[in-house]
Amino acid sequence: MSQNKSIRTSVIFVIVLGIAALISSIFYASSLLAIVGFCLVFWGALLLYIVPTKSNYLAIFLHASSEVANANIEKMLSAYGSHQHGIYLPAKWVPSMKNVDAIPVFVPKKLIEQNKLNEKDLLSIPGLYLTPPGAGLCRILETQVGNSFSNINVQQFLEIIPSLLTKITGFAEVAKAQISENTLTIELTKNMFDATCQATDEEPQTHKQVGCLLSSSLACAIAKVTNTPVMITSEVRNLQAKTTKIEYRVLA
């Protein structure tokens, strides 16, 4: 049993004792038992609320690490002078990564005609290759699936991603995924990375060109699933409804 789970079990036990003391105070007309019971329930409930879950720890860790990664990406993009959207590439498109199950993001120096984007011509296009800010989170999702996204087809991905992001990982309360032609849309409600992605607004080029922790991780996953280049075309957050809607274009 993990240390965190042990703490939560102990806290629940304290709450149960408090409830028992409150019930006993009624039968014995004891104000002391009532006070003790109230204190146990109050502090137990408070501790139960503030003790982080496994997902909370993960979110805190990823938030801290993404801040550093985003700052470095921002510096590189600013120094390179490109304002083009990043393209998430299947490993097979990059000769040095053909035997690596990872997704680089390519930021071209100039605008590329997407209908002319192909594996052969990409080598002659000047651009910047970066490690996506969501590469680590994508790996975590694969660990929970028990398989590389490279071994999953689009239909399977659409079926598993809602439960993966909600029931399995607890990353969001609600998750929906759909595809229409070459556009894949994922909409999340109350996702735990919302604050992290809002913080990425402080690195405007990074957020606009390669995405935040969440949108980037899903772009990596989609590039693996489709085995084709992928671009994040929009990321819309509704602060009142606490929803995030991300659209991806599969450049097939």
C-alpha positions in Angstrom: 0.0 0.0 0.0 1.4 3.4 -0.9 2.1 6.0 1.8 -0.5 8.3 0.4 -3.2 5.6 0.4 -2.2 4.8 4.0 -2.7 8.4 5.0 -6.1 8.6 3.4 -7.2 5.4 5.1 -6.1 6.8 8.5 -7.9 10.0 7.9 -11.1 8.1 7.0 -10.7 6.1 10.2 -10.5 9.4 12.1 -13.7 10.6 10.5 -15.5 7.3 11.4 -14.3 7.7 15.0 -15.7 11.3 15.0 -19.1 10.1 13.7 -19.2 7.4 16.4 -18.3 10.0 19.1 -21.1 12.3 17.9 -23.7 9.4 17.9 -22.5 8.4 21.4 -22.8 11.9 22.7 -26.6 11.8 21.8 -27.1 8.6 23.8 -24.9 9.7 26.8 -25.9 13.4 26.6 -22.2 14.1 26.8 -21.0 17.5 25.5 -17.4 16.4 25.7 -18.1 13.5 23.3 -19.9 15.9 21.0 -16.9 18.3 21.0 -14.4 15.5 20.4 -16.6 14.0 17.7 -17.1 17.3 15.9 -13.3 18.1 16.0 -12.5 14.6 14.6 -15.0 14.9 11.8 -14.0 18.5 10.9 -10.2 18.0 10.9 -10.6 14.6 9.2 -12.7 16.0 6.4 -10.2 18.9 6.0 -7.3 16.5 5.8 -9.1 14.3 3.4 -9.6 17.3 1.1 -6.0 18.5 1.2 -4.2 15.2 1.0 -3.1 15.0 -2.6 -4.1 12.0 -4.7 -1.7 10.2 -7.0 -3.0 12.3 -10.0 -2.5 15.5 -8.0 1.1 14.7 -7.4 1.5 13.9 -11.1 -0.1 17.2 -12.1 2.2 19.2 -9.7 5.3 17.4 -11.0 4.3 17.9 -14.7 3.4 21.5 -14.1 6.8 22.2 -12.6 8.7 20.4 -15.4 6.7 21.9 -18.2 7.5 25.4 -17.0 11.2 24.8 -17.6 10.6 23.0 -20.9 8.3 25.8 -22.2 10.8 28.5 -21.2 13.6 26.7 -23.1 11.3 26.2 -26.2 10.3 29.9 -26.1 14.0 30.9 -26.1 14.8 28.6 -29.1 11.7 29.8 -31.1 12.6 33.4 -30.4 16.2 33.0 -31.4 15.3 31.0 -34.5 12.8 33.7 -35.7 10.1 31.4 -37.0 6.4 32.0 -36.4 5.1 29.0 -38.2 2.9 26.3 -36.5 4.8 23.3 -35.4 4.2 20.0 -37.2 4.2 16.8 -35.1 6.0 14.2 -37.2 5.9 10.4 -37.1 9.4 9.0 -36.2 9.7 7.4 -39.6 9.8 10.9 -41.2 13.0 11.7 -39.3 16.0 9.4 -40.4 17.7 9.7 -37.0 14.5 8.6 -35.2 13.3 5.7 -37.3 14.0 3.2 -34.6 12.7 5.4 -31.8 9.1 5.4 -30.6 9.0 9.1 -30.1 7.5 12.1 -31.8 9.5 15.3 -32.6 7.8 18.6 -33.5 9.1 20.4 -36.5 8.9 24.2 -36.8 9.6 25.2 -40.4 11.4 28.4 -41.1 8.9 29.4 -43.7 5.3 28.5 -44.5 4.9 25.0 -46.1 2.2 24.2 -48.5 0.6 21.4 -46.6 -0.5 19.5 -49.8 3.2 19.3 -50.7 4.4 18.1 -47.3 5.9 14.6 -47.8 8.6 12.5 -46.1 11.2 13.0 -48.9 10.9 16.8 -49.3 10.9 17.4 -45.6 14.6 16.8 -45.4 15.3 19.8 -47.6 13.0 22.2 -45.7 14.9 24.4 -43.2 13.4 24.2 -39.7 13.8 23.6 -36.1 13.3 20.1 -34.5 12.1 20.2 -30.9 11.1 17.7 -28.2 7.4 18.4 -27.6 6.4 19.7 -24.2 3.8 16.9 -24.0 6.2 14.0 -24.8 6.4 12.8 -21.2 2.7 13.0 -20.6 2.1 11.0 -23.8 4.4 8.3 -22.4 2.4 8.2 -19.2 -0.9 7.8 -21.2 0.7 4.9 -23.1 1.8 3.3 -19.8 -1.9 3.4 -18.7 -3.0 1.9 -22.0 -0.4 -0.8 -21.8 0.6 -0.2 -25.4 2.3 2.3 -27.7 -0.1 4.5 -29.5 1.8 3.4 -32.6 0.1 0.0 -32.3 -3.4 1.5 -32.0 -5.6 2.6 -35.0 -7.7 5.7 -35.2 -11.0 4.0 -34.3 -9.5 2.3 -31.3 -8.0 5.6 -30.2 -11.4 7.4 -30.4 -12.9 4.6 -28.3 -10.3 4.5 -25.6 -9.3 8.1 -25.2 -12.4 9.3 -23.3 -12.1 6.6 -20.6 -8.3 6.9 -20.6 -8.5 10.6 -19.7 -11.4 10.2 -17.2 -11.9 6.8 -15.5 -8.3 5.5 -15.9 -6.2 8.5 -15.1 -8.7 11.0 -13.6 -7.1 13.8 -15.8 -10.6 15.1 -16.6 -14.2 14.7 -15.5 -15.6 14.4 -19.1 -13.8 13.7 -22.3 -15.1 13.5 -25.9 -13.3 12.7 -29.1 -14.5 12.7 -32.7 -13.0 12.9 -36.2 -14.4 14.6 -39.3 -12.4 14.2 -42.5 -8.9 15.3 -41.5 -9.9 17.1 -38.3 -9.8 15.3 -35.0 -11.4 17.1 -32.0 -10.9 16.4 -28.3 -13.1 18.2 -25.8 -12.4 18.0 -22.0 -14.3 19.3 -19.0 -12.5 20.2 -15.8 -9.1 18.8 -16.8 -6.4 18.9 -14.2 -3.9 20.5 -16.6 -6.0 23.6 -17.2 -3.9 25.9 -14.9 -0.7 24.5 -16.5 -2.0 25.3 -20.0 -3.1 28.8 -18.9 0.4 29.4 -17.5 1.8 28.5 -20.9 0.2 31.7 -22.2 3.2 33.4 -20.6 5.3 31.7 -23.3 3.2 32.9 -26.3 5.3 31.5 -29.1 5.5 28.1 -27.4 1.7 27.9 -26.9 0.8 29.1 -30.3 3.4 27.1 -32.3 3.7 23.8 -30.4 0.9 23.8 -27.8 0.8 23.4 -24.1 1.4 20.3 -22.0 -2.0 18.8 -22.7 -2.6 19.7 -26.3 1.0 18.7 -27.1 0.7 15.3 -25.5 -2.4 14.5 -27.5 -0.8 15.7 -30.7 2.1 13.2 -30.0 -0.5 10.5 -29.5 -2.4 11.3 -32.7 0.8 11.5 -34.8 1.6 8.0 -33.5 -1.9 6.6 -34.1 -2.2 8.0 -37.6 1.4 7.6 -38.5 1.2 11.0 -40.3 2.1 14.6 -39.5 -0.3 16.4 -37.2 -0.8 20.1 -36.5 -2.6 21.7 -33.6 -5.0 24.1 -35.3 -6.9 25.5 -32.3 -7.2 25.4 -28.5 -10.2 27.1 -27.0 -10.7 27.3 -23.3 -14.1 28.3 -21.7 -13.3 29.4 -18.2 -16.9 29.6 -17.1 -17.8 26.1 -18.4 -14.3 24.8 -17.5 -14.0 23.2 -20.9 -11.1 22.9 -23.3 -11.6 22.1 -26.9 -8.6 21.2 -29.0 -8.6 20.6 -32.8 -5.9 18.8 -34.7 -5.4 18.5 -38.4 -4.0 15.3 -39.7 -1.9 16.2 -42.7 -2.5 13.0 -44.6 
